[in-house]
Amino acid sequence: MDKPNRLKRRALTAIVIAALATVIGAVFAAPGTGLAAGTAPKNNTEPAISGTPQQGQTLTADHGDWSGTTPISYSYQWQRCNPAGNNCAGISGANSRLYDLKSQDVGHSLRVRVTAKNSAGSTAAVSNATGTVLPATAPTPKPTTGCPAGSGAVNVADLSSPARLIIDSFTSSPSVLTKQVGTLTIRVHISACSGRAVTGALVYAAAVPFNQFTVSEVQTDSTGWATIPEQQQNGYPANPGRQTQLTVFLRARKAGEPQGQGVSTSKLVAFPIRLH
């Protein structure tokens, strides 16, 4: 009696399991595909390309708007087409959102093919074509003189070697130094490129030997003049009995350039001293 009952129970259990499997398969699987149930990606707004179609520029692909079961992943394939956007062919290795335009692209237009993929399948959509890719713009050659075109004052940032800054004028106030100077004001004029005033140059002034006056570096103004106030220090005069002039080291430079290089210049100048 027990054995036939056990066999019947096992048979009934097998039937129930089979039925449940059928129900679960109907709910969670697409018939005949083996894929999880869901909706394959559908393109609602086509992919788009932004950027300037010119050699050396970078184009950026936007995958557009898609619906379907999430998450959705996107892959890209850039295509090179004729100027009308037809006869397109995939570009080898061009599989990211960004694409740098090359010489081979000049005279062609480009499209991008976007493939959207999720658990239910994949769908592709293609963007509109760009305009015809133009050649790169040739860089404007720098003047061989290092001087910008034009006349009048020039900004030091626009100068490059072989142009050089020139210390063409300098004054001191007082014009003749005595034993007690207090504040010494040194004015220095900087020019370049056949006498054009230079604005923005950094001008440094230091009395030699040091410790006679404070040391300063000042920018030239719109007329090319730098006004440098320096305070008397304990070391002035350097030779109280015999000193007849104050020697000052002047330097003019362009910010960012190593000292003594580029367009910089330097000069030793002297101002008279009358101690008695």
C-alpha positions in Angstrom: 0.0 0.0 0.0 2.8 2.5 0.9 4.8 1.9 -2.2 2.0 2.7 -4.7 1.1 5.8 -2.7 4.7 7.0 -2.8 4.8 6.6 -6.6 1.6 8.5 -7.0 2.8 11.4 -4.8 6.1 11.6 -6.8 4.2 11.6 -10.1 1.9 14.4 -8.8 4.9 16.4 -7.6 6.6 16.2 -11.0 3.4 17.4 -12.8 3.2 20.4 -10.4 6.9 21.3 -11.0 6.5 21.1 -14.7 3.4 23.3 -14.6 5.2 25.9 -12.5 8.1 25.9 -14.9 5.8 26.6 -17.8 4.1 29.5 -16.0 7.5 31.0 -14.9 8.8 30.7 -18.5 5.7 32.4 -19.8 6.2 35.3 -17.4 9.9 35.8 -17.5 11.0 34.7 -21.0 10.2 35.7 -24.5 8.8 32.7 -26.3 11.3 30.9 -28.5 14.2 33.4 -27.8 15.7 32.4 -24.5 15.9 36.2 -23.7 14.5 37.9 -20.6 11.1 39.6 -21.2 11.3 43.3 -22.0 11.2 45.9 -24.7 14.1 46.3 -27.2 15.5 49.8 -27.5 13.5 52.2 -29.8 14.9 55.4 -31.1 12.7 58.5 -30.5 15.2 61.2 -31.4 18.0 60.4 -33.9 21.6 60.7 -32.9 23.3 64.1 -33.5 26.8 65.4 -34.1 28.2 68.6 -32.7 31.5 70.4 -33.5 33.1 72.2 -36.4 33.7 70.0 -39.5 37.3 71.0 -40.1 40.5 69.1 -40.0 42.0 69.2 -36.5 38.7 69.8 -34.8 36.8 67.3 -32.6 33.3 66.1 -33.3 31.1 64.8 -30.5 28.3 62.3 -30.9 25.0 62.5 -28.9 23.2 59.1 -28.9 19.8 60.7 -29.1 16.7 59.7 -27.2 15.7 56.1 -26.7 13.0 54.2 -24.9 12.9 50.5 -23.9 13.8 48.3 -21.0 16.6 49.9 -19.0 19.5 49.8 -18.6 20.4 50.7 -22.2 24.1 50.8 -23.4 25.3 52.6 -26.5 28.1 52.0 -28.9 29.3 54.2 -31.7 30.7 53.8 -35.2 31.8 56.8 -37.2 31.2 56.7 -40.9 32.9 58.7 -43.7 30.5 59.6 -46.5 30.5 61.6 -49.8 29.8 65.4 -49.6 26.0 64.6 -50.0 26.1 62.2 -47.0 25.8 59.0 -49.1 28.0 56.0 -49.8 29.1 55.9 -46.2 31.7 53.4 -44.8 32.7 52.8 -41.3 36.0 54.3 -40.2 38.3 51.8 -38.6 38.9 52.3 -34.9 36.5 55.2 -34.7 34.2 53.8 -32.0 34.0 56.4 -29.3 31.7 59.5 -28.7 34.6 61.8 -29.8 36.2 61.8 -33.2 39.2 63.9 -34.2 38.9 65.0 -37.9 41.9 64.0 -40.0 43.3 64.9 -43.4 41.5 61.8 -44.9 38.2 63.4 -43.9 38.7 66.6 -45.9 36.2 66.9 -48.7 33.9 64.3 -47.1 30.9 64.4 -44.7 30.5 62.2 -41.6 27.7 60.4 -39.9 27.7 58.4 -36.7 25.8 55.1 -36.2 24.6 54.5 -32.7 23.6 51.0 -31.5 21.5 50.8 -28.4 21.4 47.5 -26.6 19.5 46.1 -23.6 18.4 42.8 -22.3 15.7 42.5 -24.9 17.8 43.2 -28.0 19.6 45.9 -29.9 18.6 48.6 -32.4 20.7 51.0 -34.5 20.1 54.6 -35.7 22.2 56.9 -37.8 22.7 60.6 -37.4 22.3 63.3 -40.1 25.5 64.0 -42.1 27.8 66.8 -41.1 28.8 69.5 -43.6 31.7 68.9 -45.8 35.0 68.8 -43.8 37.3 71.7 -44.6 41.1 71.7 -44.5 42.9 73.0 -41.4 43.5 76.7 -41.2 47.2 77.4 -41.7 48.7 79.1 -38.6 49.6 82.7 -38.9 53.3 82.9 -39.2 55.1 85.0 -36.5 57.1 87.9 -37.8 60.8 87.0 -38.1 61.7 90.1 -36.3 59.8 89.2 -33.2 57.9 92.5 -33.4 54.1 92.8 -34.0 52.8 94.6 -37.0 51.8 98.2 -36.7 53.1 101.3 -35.0 52.9 102.9 -31.6 53.3 101.3 -28.2 53.6 97.5 -28.1 52.7 95.1 -25.3 55.6 93.1 -24.1 53.5 89.9 -24.4 53.5 90.5 -28.1 57.3 90.5 -28.4 59.4 87.4 -29.1 63.0 86.8 -29.8 65.0 88.0 -31.7 63.4 91.3 -30.7 65.0 92.8 -27.6 63.9 95.3 -24.9 66.0 98.5 -24.8 66.6 100.7 -21.8 66.7 104.0 -23.7 66.3 106.5 -20.9 66.5 106.8 -17.1 66.4 109.5 -14.5 66.6 109.8 -10.7 64.9 112.1 -8.2 66.8 113.7 -6.7 69.0 114.1 -9.7 72.1 114.6 -7.5 72.1 112.4 -4.4 73.2 113.8 -1.0 74.0 112.0 2.2 70.4 111.9 3.3 68.2 110.9 0.4 65.2 109.2 2.1 63.3 108.1 -1.0 65.1 107.7 -4.3 62.8 107.6 -7.3 64.2 106.0 -10.4 62.3 106.3 -13.8 63.2 104.0 -16.6 61.9 104.0 -20.2 61.7 100.8 -22.2 61.4 100.5 -26.0 61.7 97.9 -28.7 61.2 97.4 -32.4 62.8 100.7 -33.6 61.8 102.9 -30.7 58.2 101.8 -30.0 57.3 102.2 -26.3 56.8 98.9 -24.5 54.0 98.4 -22.0 53.9 95.7 -19.3 57.6 95.1 -19.2 59.0 94.3 -15.7 61.8 96.7 -14.7 64.1 95.9 -11.8 66.5 98.4 -10.2 69.1 97.5 -7.6 71.9 99.8 -6.3 75.3 98.2 -6.3 76.7 97.3 -3.8 73.4 96.1 -2.2 71.9 97.3 1.1 72.1 101.0 0.0 68.5 101.2 -1.2 65.6 98.8 -1.2 65.1 96.7 -4.4 62.0 96.8 -6.5 60.5 95.5 -9.8 57.8 97.6 -11.5 55.8 97.3 -14.7 56.0 99.9 -17.4 52.9 102.0 -18.1 51.2 102.7 -21.4 54.0 105.2 -22.3 56.8 102.7 -21.6 57.9 104.3 -18.3 58.5 102.5 -15.0 58.6 104.6 -11.9 60.5 102.8 -9.1 60.6 104.2 -5.6 63.3 102.9 -3.3 64.1 103.7 0.3 67.5 104.6 1.7 69.1 101.8 3.7 71.9 101.7 6.3 74.5 100.7 3.7 74.2 104.1 1.9 76.6 105.7 1.2 78.8 102.6 0.6 81.9 104.8 1.0 81.0 107.8 3.1 84.3 109.6 2.4 84.8 109.1 -1.3 81.7 107.9 -3.1 80.8 110.2 -6.0 78.1 108.1 -7.8 75.5 105.5 -7.2 75.7 102.6 -9.5 72.4 100.9 -10.3 71.8 97.6 -12.1 68.7 97.9 -14.3 66.9 94.9 -15.9 63.9 94.8 -18.2 62.1 91.5 -18.9 59.0 89.8 -20.1 57.0 87.9 -17.4 57.4 84.1 -17.7 60.8 84.2 -19.5 64.0 82.9 -17.8 66.2 85.7 -16.6 68.7 86.8 -19.2 66.8 85.0 -22.0 64.1 85.9 -24.6 63.6 89.6 -25.0 65.2 90.7 -21.7 67.9 93.2 -21.4 70.1 94.8 -18.6 72.3 97.8 -18.1 74.5 99.4 -15.4 73.8 103.1 -14.9 75.1 105.7 -12.5 73.6 108.7 -10.7 75.9 111.5 -9.2 76.4 111.8 -5.5 77.5 115.0 -3.6 78.2 114.1 0.0 79.7 117.4 1.1 
